Amino acid sequence: MKSLFLLSIIFMGVTVTSQNSPNPAEDIFELIEKVPVYPGCESLSNNEELKRCMFKNISEFIGEKFNLDIAKNLNLKGRQRIEVSFNINKNGWISEIKPRGPHPLLEEEALKILMSLPQMVPGEQKGKPVTIAYLLPIVFVIEE
């Protein structure tokens, strides 16, 4: 059997909003003065680079750790999607992890992996750490 992972990470929100923005839901990510920093990304200078580095590292981490045998043992075939909402809290830890997928065992695997992510430098707004919410769709394909 062959498998393929497709990962993306989506910023969902932060506890700060802008009164001046016509649509804060669309540009709230840009309002964060400093996004969370994944270990090894500290030398990067701007939010765009830091976001790309975090996405790359989290994607690699999940790709290496996720046990696809769980889906294979459940005789699942084709495209599988697990949506995981989580926060990077004010201390830089992943918190409030809520997986939703096609089977409880896949949800447990996603939860286990996200719980093992390393501590990050938390995002900041006005010099203070903030909790930031994300949505991580974990998509993989099980082919024969």
C-alpha positions as CSV (number, residue, x, y, z in Angstrom):
1,M,0.0,0.0,0.0
2,K,1.1,3.5,-0.8
3,S,0.2,6.7,1.2
4,L,0.3,10.4,0.5
5,F,0.1,13.2,3.1
6,L,-1.4,16.6,2.3
7,L,-1.1,19.1,5.2
8,S,-2.0,22.7,5.6
9,I,-2.3,24.9,8.7
10,I,-4.9,27.7,8.9
11,F,-4.8,30.6,11.3
12,M,-8.2,30.8,13.0
13,G,-7.9,33.8,15.4
14,V,-6.4,35.6,18.3
15,T,-7.9,37.4,21.2
16,V,-7.1,40.9,19.7
17,T,-9.3,42.7,17.1
18,S,-9.0,45.9,15.2
19,Q,-11.7,48.6,15.4
20,N,-10.2,50.2,12.2
21,S,-10.5,47.1,10.0
22,P,-13.4,46.7,7.6
23,N,-13.3,42.9,8.0
24,P,-11.1,41.9,11.0
25,A,-11.8,38.2,10.3
26,E,-9.8,38.4,7.1
27,D,-6.8,40.3,8.2
28,I,-6.5,39.5,11.9
29,F,-3.4,37.4,11.3
30,E,-1.6,40.5,10.0
31,L,-2.6,42.3,13.3
32,I,-0.4,40.0,15.3
33,E,2.8,41.8,15.9
34,K,4.8,38.7,16.4
35,V,3.6,35.2,15.4
36,P,4.5,32.1,17.4
37,V,8.0,30.9,16.7
38,Y,8.7,27.2,16.1
39,P,12.1,25.9,17.5
40,G,14.8,26.4,14.9
41,C,13.0,29.3,13.2
42,E,14.3,32.0,15.7
43,S,16.7,33.5,13.2
44,L,14.0,34.5,10.7
45,S,13.1,38.2,10.7
46,N,9.5,38.6,9.6
47,N,6.1,37.1,10.3
48,E,5.7,35.6,6.8
49,E,9.0,33.7,7.1
50,L,8.1,32.6,10.6
51,K,4.7,31.3,9.5
52,R,6.3,29.4,6.6
53,C,8.9,27.9,8.9
54,M,6.3,26.9,11.5
55,F,4.1,25.3,8.8
56,K,7.1,23.4,7.3
57,N,8.2,22.1,10.6
58,I,4.8,21.1,11.9
59,S,4.0,19.4,8.5
60,E,7.3,17.4,8.7
61,F,6.7,16.5,12.3
62,I,3.2,15.1,11.6
63,G,4.4,13.4,8.4
64,E,7.1,11.6,10.3
65,K,5.1,10.7,13.4
66,F,1.6,9.9,12.1
67,N,1.0,6.1,12.2
68,L,-0.8,5.4,8.9
69,D,-1.1,1.7,9.9
70,I,-4.0,2.8,12.0
71,A,-6.0,3.7,8.9
72,K,-4.8,0.7,7.0
73,N,-5.8,-1.6,9.9
74,L,-9.2,-0.1,9.9
75,N,-9.4,-0.9,6.2
76,L,-9.9,2.7,5.3
77,K,-9.2,3.5,1.7
78,G,-8.9,6.7,-0.3
79,R,-8.7,10.2,1.1
80,Q,-9.0,10.6,4.8
81,R,-9.3,13.9,6.6
82,I,-8.8,14.8,10.3
83,E,-9.5,18.4,11.3
84,V,-7.7,19.4,14.4
85,S,-8.3,22.8,16.1
86,F,-5.8,23.9,18.7
87,N,-4.3,26.9,20.3
88,I,-0.7,28.0,20.8
89,N,-1.2,29.4,24.3
90,K,0.5,32.3,26.0
91,N,3.3,30.0,27.2
92,G,4.0,28.6,23.8
93,W,2.4,25.2,24.3
94,I,-0.2,23.5,22.2
95,S,-3.4,23.5,24.1
96,E,-7.2,22.9,23.6
97,I,-6.6,20.2,21.0
98,K,-9.9,19.1,19.4
99,P,-9.5,16.5,16.6
100,R,-12.4,15.5,14.4
101,G,-12.0,12.6,11.9
102,P,-13.5,9.6,10.3
103,H,-12.6,7.3,13.2
104,P,-11.9,7.7,17.0
105,L,-8.5,5.9,16.6
106,L,-7.4,8.5,14.0
107,E,-8.5,11.3,16.2
108,E,-6.5,9.8,19.1
109,E,-3.4,9.6,16.9
110,A,-3.8,13.2,15.8
111,L,-4.2,14.3,19.5
112,K,-1.1,12.3,20.6
113,I,1.0,13.8,17.9
114,L,0.0,17.4,18.5
115,M,0.5,17.0,22.2
116,S,4.1,16.0,21.5
117,L,4.9,19.1,19.5
118,P,7.7,21.2,21.1
119,Q,7.1,24.3,23.1
120,M,7.2,27.4,20.9
121,V,7.9,31.1,21.6
122,P,4.3,32.4,22.0
123,G,2.9,35.0,19.7
124,E,2.8,38.6,20.9
125,Q,0.6,41.6,20.6
126,K,1.7,44.9,22.2
127,G,4.6,43.2,23.8
128,K,2.4,40.7,25.6
129,P,2.0,36.9,24.9
130,V,-1.3,36.0,23.3
131,T,-3.1,32.7,22.7
132,I,-3.6,32.0,19.0
133,A,-6.1,29.5,17.5
134,Y,-5.4,27.4,14.5
135,L,-7.1,24.7,12.4
136,L,-4.9,21.9,11.0
137,P,-6.5,19.7,8.4
138,I,-4.5,16.5,8.2
139,V,-5.3,14.9,4.9
140,F,-3.8,11.6,3.6
141,V,-4.6,9.2,0.9
142,I,-4.5,5.4,1.3
143,E,-4.0,3.8,-2.0
144,E,-3.7,0.1,-2.9
